């Protein structure tokens, strides 16, 4: 249990350290990704106005498949919404996680839809 607590604390410290350096604007918003055991969500955030420009989540979606496939779907959805809002470049906020697996699938799908990181 102590090892799990240490991992969670370390991830939150990494997220806070990166969050202090990374900021989104209206022209280049921050894409933040939240991954739980059952759901994935992504948001494009303008930190200057403290406003969410676009968001996509698997909560309430009738999407089936593996979590990696669902992450790719979320990446494509948030990229489509960003295109509607005339946004092409973003800042990617991994939220203290490794760039692998579900996170990488989401980012690759967003890049494939035309977002530039």
MIDOSE-1310 file (N, C-alpha, C; in nm, 2 decimals, decimal comma, always signed):
residues 117
xxxx	+0,08/-0,12/+0,00/+0,00/+0,00/+0,00/+0,09/+0,13/+0,00; +0,20/+0,12/+0,07/+0,28/+0,24/+0,08/+0,35/+0,26/-0,05; +0,38/+0,16/-0,13/+0,44/+0,17/-0,26/+0,34/+0,24/-0,36; +0,21/+0,20/-0,35/+0,11/+0,26/-0,43/+0,09/+0,41/-0,40
xxxx	+0,09/+0,44/-0,27/+0,08/+0,58/-0,23/+0,20/+0,66/-0,28; +0,32/+0,61/-0,28/+0,44/+0,67/-0,32/+0,42/+0,70/-0,47; +0,37/+0,61/-0,55/+0,36/+0,62/-0,69/+0,26/+0,74/-0,72; +0,15/+0,74/-0,65/+0,05/+0,85/-0,67/+0,10/+0,98/-0,63
xxxx	+0,18/+0,99/-0,53/+0,24/+1,12/-0,48/+0,34/+1,16/-0,59; +0,42/+1,07/-0,63/+0,52/+1,11/-0,73/+0,46/+1,16/-0,86; +0,35/+1,09/-0,91/+0,28/+1,13/-1,03/+0,22/+1,27/-1,01; +0,16/+1,30/-0,90/+0,10/+1,43/-0,87/+0,21/+1,54/-0,86
xxxx	+0,33/+1,50/-0,81/+0,44/+1,60/-0,81/+0,49/+1,63/-0,95; +0,50/+1,52/-1,03/+0,54/+1,54/-1,17/+0,44/+1,63/-1,24; +0,31/+1,60/-1,22/+0,21/+1,68/-1,29/+0,21/+1,83/-1,25; +0,23/+1,85/-1,12/+0,24/+1,99/-1,07/+0,37/+2,06/-1,12
xxxx	+0,48/+1,99/-1,13/+0,60/+2,05/-1,18/+0,59/+2,09/-1,33; +0,53/+2,00/-1,41/+0,50/+2,03/-1,55/+0,40/+2,14/-1,57; +0,30/+2,14/-1,49/+0,19/+2,23/-1,49/+0,23/+2,37/-1,46; +0,34/+2,39/-1,38/+0,39/+2,52/-1,35/+0,46/+2,58/-1,47
xxxx	+0,51/+2,49/-1,56/+0,58/+2,54/-1,68/+0,50/+2,55/-1,81; +0,39/+2,47/-1,81/+0,31/+2,46/-1,93/+0,18/+2,54/-1,91; +0,15/+2,63/-2,01/+0,03/+2,71/-2,00/-0,03/+2,72/-2,14; -0,16/+2,71/-2,15/-0,23/+2,72/-2,28/-0,29/+2,86/-2,30
xxxx	-0,30/+2,90/-2,42/-0,35/+3,03/-2,46/-0,47/+3,01/-2,56; -0,54/+3,11/-2,60/-0,65/+3,10/-2,69/-0,60/+3,05/-2,83; -0,48/+3,09/-2,87/-0,42/+3,05/-3,00/-0,36/+2,91/-2,99; -0,30/+2,88/-2,87/-0,24/+2,75/-2,85/-0,28/+2,69/-2,72
xxxx	-0,40/+2,63/-2,71/-0,45/+2,58/-2,58/-0,38/+2,45/-2,54; -0,40/+2,42/-2,41/-0,34/+2,30/-2,35/-0,43/+2,19/-2,36; -0,38/+2,07/-2,41/-0,46/+1,95/-2,42/-0,42/+1,87/-2,30; -0,51/+1,85/-2,21/-0,48/+1,77/-2,09/-0,57/+1,65/-2,09
xxxx	-0,50/+1,54/-2,05/-0,56/+1,40/-2,06/-0,58/+1,34/-1,92; -0,70/+1,29/-1,89/-0,72/+1,22/-1,77/-0,76/+1,08/-1,80; -0,69/+0,99/-1,74/-0,71/+0,84/-1,76/-0,74/+0,78/-1,63; -0,85/+0,71/-1,62/-0,89/+0,63/-1,50/-0,89/+0,48/-1,55
xxxx	-0,93/+0,39/-1,46/-0,93/+0,25/-1,49/-1,04/+0,22/-1,60; -1,15/+0,30/-1,60/-1,26/+0,27/-1,68/-1,28/+0,38/-1,79; -1,24/+0,50/-1,78/-1,27/+0,61/-1,87/-1,15/+0,69/-1,90; -1,16/+0,76/-2,02/-1,06/+0,85/-2,06/-1,13/+0,98/-2,10
xxxx	-1,07/+1,10/-2,07/-1,12/+1,22/-2,11/-1,01/+1,32/-2,15; -1,03/+1,41/-2,24/-0,94/+1,50/-2,29/-1,01/+1,64/-2,30; -0,93/+1,74/-2,27/-0,99/+1,88/-2,27/-0,88/+1,97/-2,34; -0,93/+2,07/-2,42/-0,85/+2,18/-2,46/-0,88/+2,30/-2,38
xxxx	-0,78/+2,35/-2,31/-0,80/+2,45/-2,21/-0,72/+2,58/-2,24; -0,79/+2,69/-2,24/-0,73/+2,82/-2,25/-0,71/+2,87/-2,10; -0,58/+2,86/-2,06/-0,55/+2,90/-1,92/-0,56/+3,05/-1,89; -0,55/+3,13/-1,99/-0,56/+3,27/-1,97/-0,70/+3,31/-1,93
xxxx	-0,80/+3,26/-2,00/-0,94/+3,28/-1,97/-1,00/+3,18/-1,87; -0,92/+3,08/-1,84/-0,97/+2,96/-1,76/-1,10/+2,91/-1,82; -1,09/+2,87/-1,95/-1,21/+2,83/-2,02/-1,17/+2,70/-2,10; -1,27/+2,61/-2,10/-1,25/+2,48/-2,18/-1,30/+2,51/-2,32
xxxx	-1,22/+2,49/-2,42/-1,26/+2,52/-2,55/-1,33/+2,40/-2,62; -1,27/+2,28/-2,59/-1,33/+2,15/-2,64/-1,30/+2,04/-2,55; -1,39/+1,94/-2,54/-1,37/+1,83/-2,46/-1,43/+1,70/-2,52; -1,37/+1,59/-2,48/-1,43/+1,46/-2,53/-1,40/+1,36/-2,41
xxxx	-1,50/+1,27/-2,39/-1,48/+1,17/-2,29/-1,56/+1,04/-2,33; -1,52/+0,93/-2,26/-1,58/+0,80/-2,29/-1,70/+0,79/-2,19; -1,71/+0,87/-2,09/-1,82/+0,86/-2,00/-1,96/+0,89/-2,07; -2,04/+0,79/-2,07/-2,17/+0,81/-2,14/-2,17/+0,77/-2,28
xxxx	-2,05/+0,75/-2,34/-2,04/+0,71/-2,48/-2,06/+0,56/-2,50; -2,13/+0,53/-2,60/-2,16/+0,39/-2,63/-2,05/+0,33/-2,72; -1,92/+0,35/-2,68/-1,81/+0,31/-2,75/-1,75/+0,18/-2,69; -1,73/+0,08/-2,78/-1,68/-0,05/-2,73/-1,54/-0,07/-2,78
xxxx	-1,47/-0,16/-2,73/-1,33/-0,19/-2,77/-1,24/-0,18/-2,66; -1,11/-0,20/-2,68/-1,01/-0,19/-2,58/-1,00/-0,04/-2,54; -0,93/-0,02/-2,42/-0,91/+0,12/-2,37/-0,82/+0,19/-2,47; -0,73/+0,13/-2,53/-0,64/+0,19/-2,63/-0,72/+0,24/-2,75
xxxx	-0,81/+0,16/-2,80/-0,90/+0,20/-2,91/-0,99/+0,32/-2,87; -1,04/+0,31/-2,75/-1,12/+0,42/-2,70/-1,04/+0,55/-2,68; -0,91/+0,54/-2,64/-0,82/+0,65/-2,63/-0,80/+0,72/-2,77; -0,78/+0,63/-2,87/-0,76/+0,68/-3,00/-0,89/+0,75/-3,05
xxxx	-1,00/+0,70/-3,02/-1,13/+0,77/-3,06/-1,14/+0,90/-2,99; -1,11/+0,91/-2,86/-1,11/+1,04/-2,79/-1,02/+1,14/-2,85; -0,90/+1,10/-2,89/-0,80/+1,18/-2,96/-0,85/+1,24/-3,09; -0,92/+1,15/-3,17/-0,98/+1,20/-3,29/-1,09/+1,30/-3,27
xxxx	-1,18/+1,27/-3,17/-1,29/+1,35/-3,14/-1,25/+1,49/-3,09; -1,15/+1,50/-3,00/-1,11/+1,63/-2,96/-1,04/+1,71/-3,07; -0,97/+1,64/-3,16/-0,91/+1,70/-3,27/-1,01/+1,76/-3,37; -1,12/+1,69/-3,39/-1,23/+1,74/-3,48/-1,29/+1,86/-3,42
xxxx	-1,31/+1,86/-3,28/-1,37/+1,97/-3,22/-1,28/+2,09/-3,22; -1,15/+2,07/-3,21/-1,05/+2,17/-3,22/-1,05/+2,24/-3,36; -1,06/+2,15/-3,46/-1,07/+2,21/-3,60/-1,19/+2,30/-3,62; -1,30/+2,26/-3,56/-1,42/+2,34/-3,56/-1,40/+2,48/-3,50
xxxx	-1,32/+2,48/-3,39/-1,28/+2,60/-3,32/-1,16/+2,67/-3,38; -1,12/+2,62/-3,50/-1,01/+2,68/-3,58/-0,88/+2,68/-3,50; -0,85/+2,57/-3,43/-0,73/+2,55/-3,36/-0,64/+2,44/-3,43; -0,52/+2,47/-3,45/-0,43/+2,37/-3,52/-0,31/+2,33/-3,44
xxxx	-0,26/+2,42/-3,35/-0,15/+2,39/-3,26/-0,19/+2,39/-3,12; -0,13/+2,29/-3,04/-0,17/+2,28/-2,90/-0,04/+2,26/-2,82; -0,06/+2,26/-2,69/+0,05/+2,22/-2,59/-0,01/+2,10/-2,53; +0,07/+1,99/-2,52/+0,03/+1,86/-2,47/+0,07/+1,85/-2,33
xxxx	-0,03/+1,83/-2,24/-0,01/+1,81/-2,10/-0,04/+1,66/-2,06; +0,06/+1,58/-2,03/+0,05/+1,44/-2,01/+0,00/+1,41/-1,87; -0,01/+1,52/-1,79/-0,06/+1,50/-1,65/+0,02/+1,41/-1,56; +0,16/+1,41/-1,59/+0,25/+1,33/-1,50/+0,26/+1,19/-1,55
xxxx	+0,20/+1,15/-1,66/+0,21/+1,01/-1,70/+0,31/+0,99/-1,81; +0,35/+0,86/-1,83/+0,45/+0,83/-1,93/+0,38/+0,84/-2,07; +0,46/+0,87/-2,17/+0,40/+0,88/-2,30/+0,41/+0,74/-2,36; +0,31/+0,66/-2,33/+0,30/+0,52/-2,37/+0,16/+0,47/-2,37
xxxx	+0,13/+0,37/-2,44/+0,00/+0,30/-2,43/-0,12/+0,39/-2,47; -0,21/+0,41/-2,38/-0,34/+0,48/-2,40/-0,31/+0,63/-2,43; -0,21/+0,69/-2,36/-0,18/+0,83/-2,38/-0,12/+0,85/-2,52; -0,03/+0,76/-2,56/+0,03/+0,76/-2,69/-0,07/+0,74/-2,80
xxxx	-0,17/+0,65/-2,78/-0,27/+0,63/-2,88/-0,36/+0,75/-2,90; -0,39/+0,82/-2,79/-0,47/+0,94/-2,80/-0,40/+1,05/-2,87; -0,27/+1,07/-2,84/-0,19/+1,17/-2,90/-0,17/+1,14/-3,05; -0,14/+1,02/-3,09/-0,12/+0,98/-3,23/-0,25/+1,00/-3,31
xxxx	-0,36/+0,97/-3,25/-0,49/+0,99/-3,32/-0,52/+1,14/-3,34; -0,48/+1,22/-3,24/-0,50/+1,37/-3,26/-0,41/+1,42/-3,36; -0,29/+1,38/-3,37/-0,19/+1,42/-3,47/-0,24/+1,38/-3,61; -0,30/+1,26/-3,62/-0,34/+1,21/-3,75/-0,46/+1,29/-3,80
xxxx	-0,54/+1,35/-3,71/-0,65/+1,44/-3,75/-0,61/+1,58/-3,78; -0,48/+1,61/-3,76/-0,43/+1,74/-3,80/-0,38/+1,83/-3,69; -0,39/+1,79/-3,56/-0,33/+1,88/-3,46/-0,18/+1,87/-3,45; -0,12/+1,99/-3,43/+0,03/+1,99/-3,42/+0,06/+2,02/-3,27
x	+0,16/+1,93/-3,22/+0,20/+1,95/-3,08/+0,33/+2,02/-3,08
